[in-house]
Amino acid sequence: MIIEVYFDVVCPWTWVGKRRLEAALAVLGEAAPTVRWLPYLLDPTAPRQSISLAENPEAEAAQLQSVPGFNVDLLKQRVAQLAGAEGLPTPVPACRVSTWAAHRLIQDAADQGPQVQSAVVEEIMAAHFSGTDINRLDFLGAVAARFGLRPPAGAGDASHAPAYLEPGFDPQDPGERATREAYWAGRARDIASSPTFVVHGAALVGAQPVETLVNHITSAPALPRELPDEVRRIRLAEALLDRRDPHGCLYVLAPLRQEHDGDPNLEILTARALLASASLRPARDKLAKLVERYPGDAYLHGLLGRALKRLGDPEAKAHLAIAGALAPDEE
């Protein structure tokens, strides 16, 4: 059994939740599941260069997962109380920081086993909550060296690692791909809080008491049937597109191209994502080929018509009319 924990390293609730999860695993003993730490971003727009929380206090509210109307000072007091109860020092983060490079190290650490990954998570979180800027390349490089991980990506004399989706990471780098796909899998599952504990698809949100975590693990549903990689990717891509993330959809589909290029399901889903991402000319070209292959498909004519209309092409009317004639009930 595996328990997947979606979290961000700047989330103090996760620091508390990690201690409680460790206590729950001790209760379960040999029946304890393997823990896999997966990325969730509380602040996906955090810049490469970290910003002092003293100068940007609203960022601390985001890290506490505050909502309008809640008093941030009271939340900080509550976090301090919970941390103290778990034997942790009071969290005192110093900056708004991009956590993407830290998550890349954590995903890299998973290849060395759950104990190593847990230790890397602990070291990075403890550093952040003691005031360290965890996106500095010197800090990340020291962690990588200590655990035998690949050094963080950086450019020239930069002091900080690139932020999420910022130029500087090779999108096809294995570490970047593993981290992006893990993050987007969480988005497709509608993960919206740190920490979220997932066992066989069943999610539990928040730094829950030990008893609640034990019950969540022991009452997990049966393990779902494992899907072939190509089916898993198609379903993940569809979920991302449904959640209006066409770029994530295209990224997840890319590895299927070499072996399954030309497959109609892959081509149609790719065309839909291109259209949704406003890549109108590539969408038009792909849809035109699909319509040529399947001239009786009303849905494809409709998609092509929409692409052409947005491009200002007069041929749009003809394809929209064909779509209406082929499937009049769907107008």
Phi, psi and omega in degrees: 000143178237135170252121181265128181246110174273128189200166168237143185289348178263007182267113181293333177297326179291324178300316176294314181298327179295318177297319180291324176296318178299322177293322178295320179295324178295323177296320183284337177060232183294341179274001183293141178282166171282138181260132175237122182267126187234151189281137167224139184251113174291329185223074185294345180264007179302137183280165177302312181278115184296153185239136180299133177293334177297331179266349184219064188296336180294336179294327179294325177298321179295320181292334176273000183056043178285159175233158181306136179099345178270142179276117184297322180298321178293322177297319179296321177296319179295318178299316180298319179297314181294319178298315179299321179295336180262010179079019180258151174289162177297127179294128178227068177296150184251343188210156167282124192221141171289132182254007186296314181295324176297318178296325177298317177298319182294320177291324176297321181294335180301331180293341180263005176110160184296328180293318179294316180299317179298321180294322178293317176303313182298316183295317182291317181294316180299321178295314181299315185282357172255009174100007180279143173279103189277002174258005175288139182295328179292322177293311182298321179296322179294319178296315180300316181295321183294327184253008178069036180259165177294141180296153182292151178285136178207165182235126174055232182262024181298146179266339184237151177286155177300153179270178182304125179063010176279143175306139182139334174256133174288117182303335181263001174300136183304321179292320178293317180296316180298320182288316178298315183293323176296317179295314181290330174298321176296319178297320179295333177275001182065032173295125186225016182204152176240126358271156170232125183259121184241124176235114179052039176092345180271126186253143174231125187256138170100169179281078188282157175300158182303315182299322179293320179294318178299315180295321179298320181288315185285339180257017182298147177294170179299150180296125179297153177298133180287131183265150171302150185303319182294324178290318179300318181293319179298315181294321177295317179297318177299318180295320179294320178295320177298332180263020174061045175235071184294329180293318175298320178302311181296322181294318181293327181283337188307318181295344181279346188300315187300318185265332188241017179302131182099346177297129186299321179298317179294317183293318181293316180295320177297317179298318178298318180293320177299317179296317181292334180269007180067022172273074196290318181292313174300323178296315179301313183297318181292318181292325178298319178293322180293319178295324177295324179284325185231072186293343180265010183267108182297322183297317180293320176299320179296317178296316179297320178299319179294319178297315181295322179298317180291337177272357181075024183271126181297342178294347180303318184301320183295316182289323177293324177292319178297317179300318179294323180288323181286330182222069184298332182289345183265002179290000000 
